[in-house]
Amino acid sequence: MCGIVAYIGEEQAFPIVLKGLKRLEYRGYDSAGIALINKEGLLNYKHKGKVSELEKHTDKKNIDGTIGIGHTRWATHGLPNDVNAHPHLSGNENIALIHNGIIENYDTLKEGLIARGHTFKSETDTEVLVHLVEDIQEHEKVSTAEAVRLALNNVIGAYAIVVMSKDNPNQLIAARKSSPLVVGIGKEGDFYLASDATPIVEYTNEVVYLEDEEIAIVERNKGLRLYNIQNQEKTPYIQELEMQLEALEKGGYEHFMLKEIHEQPRSIKDCFRGRLNVNKGWVGLGGIKDYEQQLATAKRIIFVACGTSWHAALVGEYLFEDLTRIPVEVEYASEFRYRNPIIGEGDIVIAISQSGETADTLAALELAKAKGATILGICNVVGSSISRITHAGSYTHAGPEIGVASTKAFTAQVTVLTIMALAIARKKGTLNEAKFRRIITELELIPEKVAKVLESSDYIESISEIYKDAANALYLGRGNSFPVALEGALKLKEISYIHAEGYPAAEMKHGPIALIDEAMPVFVIATKGQSYEKVVSNIQEVKARKGKVIAIVTEGDKQVKAMADHVIEIPDTDEHLVPLLATIPFQLLSYYIAVMRGCNVDQPRNLAKSVTVE
């Protein structure tokens, strides 16, 4: 959730850490802070609000120093204010600590520390941890690094931390458990630490991803040392970053979200590049090649995911059951582990996550793995925790997604699921040659058809102007368009703060129809297919209650056009692939409505991009 950045080297730390915090602000923007060590000692600047507020707060202040740590916060324990902002200091103000995660037993630890004379300024669990490090260091007479290790042995919960001490201005100490942390190895002995690679790529392409319960010590003139929490030294595994710096910039767009919506023709093509060959009649995912037979003979497949990824999983359920004839269950990862699920060795659990760091999804995978299931992953971030914990998996290759509301991640996930379902169906023989060829031919055309939908942006913006002040909205779809309705409603809620619900179109009569009146916009996916006539009937029911209908239709449709208040046409495609096109107008509608309402599109209130706490 929170964003962590740190630097030690020969350059000035403050501008590097500040720029890193701006890159990581999508992880949390309740408050921000930077601590530095220089000739004056340990200086700690922090402020409620966005990183820009911290920048103003530090104007004309002493920001000298070649070692520094920074944090942008998504509040868990304690209100978003200056006091609860990170970094947090020890009681003697010698140690500064930043933290992403939750210390579950902080209350018990705090009681013990208060009994030993410690006083606390904030409501956070993080301040307890830095006091615990101080307490151990004073009583055990050990180094700061050893005090951190001993403290973490007493901690229950999730953490990614970076610690620095006034007593050793040439050293940073970092550790992780269930929250991501990466170390960048720069030139001239410089080191960069961050929650993900986005603040690092500008300076180096050599990184070390910390594993659970690993502690990294970076020191001037001594380099990087790596230990586990039992104090056994480990050899760092250095990887090369594939991320490009230009992918982290807006590229002339007003918002990252709009840029990422318009990137989808490219991101979908990148997703199936090397995985699809229409001329040779072939699809495949190299990452799961060794598990294709296991997938083909699976008793069932269970998708676990959260939020937008859960909606992609629902599309996957339709694809897999129709094409492969394998039973599929779709589970909220946040509920999966708490209901004692029945899982066995014949089951395959597939986790879907943009970041690859979603705490609930990781916990669900660990449970499934412990019960003997084969676990696979679909994620976007190379080197992420899900990619390391799973037996195998596939990257979506969507590129960095900075906007908090997922757009291109959804279509990339659906693309991977489509390829996976086609490959397994081909292996099982559940898909005849003609249908297989038709679907892969259409899949190859999807990027240019998405580009054609994007040409309707101005028209979609004009529709948005009409409904920007709606208090509620309803989204309806049938079959594999039902998850698209859910996703459309989620997007509107996330960034415009309009209450919206997605429903299977036929379920409208079982309750939601009571809400429909002349003020209620109803967004309906009414593309051609086996449910078309049924959806037409649902539209007639809405119109009979004076509801306003905005319909997504297949290009050239006349029947729905005669009934709906507005229609948005999408190119004709195979019914299995409609979600890849139908979701684009909903993304644009949400974006334009949010902008017209004056909402912060890239950083909607109370949300963070990567949910790394339960």
Secondary structure as the mmCIF struct_conf table of DSSP 4:
data_model
#
loop_
_struct_conf.conf_type_id
_struct_conf.id
_struct_conf.beg_label_comp_id
_struct_conf.beg_label_asym_id
_struct_conf.beg_label_seq_id
_struct_conf.end_label_comp_id
_struct_conf.end_label_asym_id
_struct_conf.end_label_seq_id
STRN STRN1 GLY A 3 ILE A 8
BEND BEND1 GLY A 9 GLU A 11
HELX_RH_AL_P HELX_RH_AL_P1 ALA A 13 ARG A 23
TURN_TY1_P TURN_TY1_P1 LEU A 24 LEU A 24
HELX_RH_3T_P HELX_RH_3T_P1 GLU A 25 ARG A 27
BEND BEND2 ASP A 30 ASP A 30
STRN STRN2 SER A 31 ASN A 38
TURN_TY1_P TURN_TY1_P2 LYS A 39 GLU A 40
STRN STRN3 GLY A 41 LYS A 48
BEND BEND3 GLY A 49 GLY A 49
HELX_RH_AL_P HELX_RH_AL_P2 VAL A 51 HIS A 57
TURN_TY1_P TURN_TY1_P3 THR A 58 LYS A 60
BEND BEND4 LYS A 61 LYS A 61
BEND BEND5 THR A 66 THR A 66
STRN STRN4 ILE A 67 ARG A 73
BEND BEND6 THR A 76 GLY A 78
BEND BEND7 PRO A 80 ASN A 81
TURN_TY1_P TURN_TY1_P4 ASP A 82 ASN A 84
BEND BEND8 ALA A 85 HIS A 86
HELX_LH_PP_P HELX_LH_PP_P1 PRO A 87 PRO A 87
STRN STRN5 HIS A 88 LEU A 89
TURN_TY1_P TURN_TY1_P5 GLY A 91 ASN A 92
BEND BEND9 GLU A 93 GLU A 93
STRN STRN6 ILE A 95 ILE A 103
TURN_TY1_P TURN_TY1_P6 GLU A 104 ASN A 105
HELX_RH_AL_P HELX_RH_AL_P3 TYR A 106 ALA A 115
TURN_TY1_P TURN_TY1_P7 ARG A 116 GLY A 117
BEND BEND10 LYS A 121 GLU A 123
HELX_RH_AL_P HELX_RH_AL_P4 ASP A 125 GLU A 140
TURN_TY1_P TURN_TY1_P8 LYS A 141 LYS A 141
HELX_RH_AL_P HELX_RH_AL_P5 THR A 144 LEU A 152
TURN_TY1_P TURN_TY1_P9 ASN A 153 ASN A 154
STRN STRN7 GLY A 157 SER A 165
TURN_TY1_P TURN_TY1_P10 LYS A 166 ASP A 167
STRN STRN8 ASN A 168 LYS A 177
STRN STRN9 SER A 178 SER A 178
BEND BEND11 SER A 179 SER A 179
STRN STRN10 VAL A 182 ILE A 185
HELX_RH_3T_P HELX_RH_3T_P2 LYS A 187 GLY A 189
STRN STRN11 PHE A 191 ALA A 194
BEND BEND12 SER A 195 ALA A 197
TURN_TY1_P TURN_TY1_P11 THR A 198 TYR A 203
BEND BEND13 ASN A 205 ASN A 205
STRN STRN12 GLU A 206 TYR A 209
HELX_LH_PP_P HELX_LH_PP_P2 LEU A 210 GLU A 211
TURN_TY1_P TURN_TY1_P12 ASP A 212 GLU A 213
STRN STRN13 GLU A 214 GLU A 219
TURN_TY1_P TURN_TY1_P13 ARG A 220 LYS A 222
STRN STRN14 GLY A 223 ASN A 228
TURN_TY1_P TURN_TY1_P14 ILE A 229 GLN A 230
STRN STRN15 GLU A 233 LYS A 234
STRN STRN16 GLN A 239 GLU A 240
HELX_RH_3T_P HELX_RH_3T_P3 LEU A 245 LEU A 248
BEND BEND14 GLU A 249 GLU A 249
TURN_TY1_P TURN_TY1_P15 GLY A 251 GLY A 252
BEND BEND15 GLU A 254 HIS A 255
HELX_RH_AL_P HELX_RH_AL_P6 PHE A 256 HIS A 262
TURN_TY1_P TURN_TY1_P16 GLU A 263 GLU A 263
HELX_RH_AL_P HELX_RH_AL_P7 GLN A 264 PHE A 272
TURN_TY1_P TURN_TY1_P17 ARG A 273 ARG A 275
STRN STRN17 LEU A 276 ASN A 277
TURN_TY1_P TURN_TY1_P18 VAL A 278 GLY A 281
STRN STRN18 TRP A 282 VAL A 283
HELX_RH_3T_P HELX_RH_3T_P4 GLY A 286 TYR A 291
HELX_RH_AL_P HELX_RH_AL_P8 GLU A 292 ALA A 296
TURN_TY1_P TURN_TY1_P19 THR A 297 THR A 297
BEND BEND16 LYS A 299 LYS A 299
STRN STRN19 ARG A 300 ALA A 305
HELX_RH_AL_P HELX_RH_AL_P9 GLY A 307 THR A 324
STRN STRN20 VAL A 328 TYR A 332
HELX_RH_AL_P HELX_RH_AL_P10 ALA A 333 PHE A 336
TURN_TY1_P TURN_TY1_P20 ARG A 337 TYR A 338
BEND BEND17 ARG A 339 ARG A 339
TURN_TY1_P TURN_TY1_P21 GLU A 345 GLY A 346
STRN STRN21 ASP A 347 SER A 353
BEND BEND18 GLN A 354 GLY A 356
HELX_RH_AL_P HELX_RH_AL_P11 ALA A 359 ALA A 370
TURN_TY1_P TURN_TY1_P22 LYS A 371 GLY A 372
STRN STRN22 THR A 374 CYS A 379
BEND BEND19 ASN A 380 VAL A 381
TURN_TY1_P TURN_TY1_P23 VAL A 382 GLY A 383
HELX_RH_AL_P HELX_RH_AL_P12 SER A 385 ILE A 389
BEND BEND20 THR A 390 HIS A 391
STRN STRN23 ALA A 392 TYR A 395
BEND BEND21 GLY A 403 ALA A 405
BEND BEND22 THR A 407 THR A 407
HELX_RH_AL_P HELX_RH_AL_P13 LYS A 408 LYS A 428
TURN_TY1_P TURN_TY1_P24 GLY A 429 GLY A 429
BEND BEND23 LEU A 431 LEU A 431
HELX_RH_AL_P HELX_RH_AL_P14 GLU A 433 LEU A 454
TURN_TY1_P TURN_TY1_P25 GLU A 455 SER A 456
HELX_RH_AL_P HELX_RH_AL_P15 SER A 457 TYR A 467
TURN_TY1_P TURN_TY1_P26 LYS A 468 ASP A 469
BEND BEND24 ALA A 471 ALA A 471
STRN STRN24 ASN A 472 GLY A 477
HELX_RH_3T_P HELX_RH_3T_P5 GLY A 479 SER A 481
HELX_RH_AL_P HELX_RH_AL_P16 PHE A 482 SER A 496
STRN STRN25 HIS A 499 PRO A 504
HELX_RH_3T_P HELX_RH_3T_P6 ALA A 505 HIS A 510
TURN_TY1_P TURN_TY1_P27 GLY A 511 GLY A 511
HELX_RH_3T_P HELX_RH_3T_P7 PRO A 512 LEU A 515
BEND BEND25 ASP A 517 ASP A 517
TURN_TY1_P TURN_TY1_P28 GLU A 518 ALA A 519
STRN STRN26 PRO A 521 ALA A 526
BEND BEND26 LYS A 528 GLY A 529
TURN_TY1_P TURN_TY1_P29 GLN A 530 SER A 531
HELX_RH_AL_P HELX_RH_AL_P17 TYR A 532 ALA A 544
TURN_TY1_P TURN_TY1_P30 ARG A 545 LYS A 546
STRN STRN27 LYS A 548 THR A 554
TURN_TY1_P TURN_TY1_P31 GLU A 555 GLY A 556
TURN_TY1_P TURN_TY1_P32 GLN A 559 MET A 563
BEND BEND27 ASP A 565 ASP A 565
STRN STRN28 HIS A 566 ILE A 570
HELX_RH_3T_P HELX_RH_3T_P8 GLU A 575 LEU A 577
HELX_RH_AL_P HELX_RH_AL_P18 VAL A 578 MET A 596
TURN_TY1_P TURN_TY1_P33 ARG A 597 GLY A 598
BEND BEND28 VAL A 601 GLN A 603
TURN_TY1_P TURN_TY1_P34 ARG A 605 ASN A 606
BEND BEND29 LYS A 609 SER A 610
#
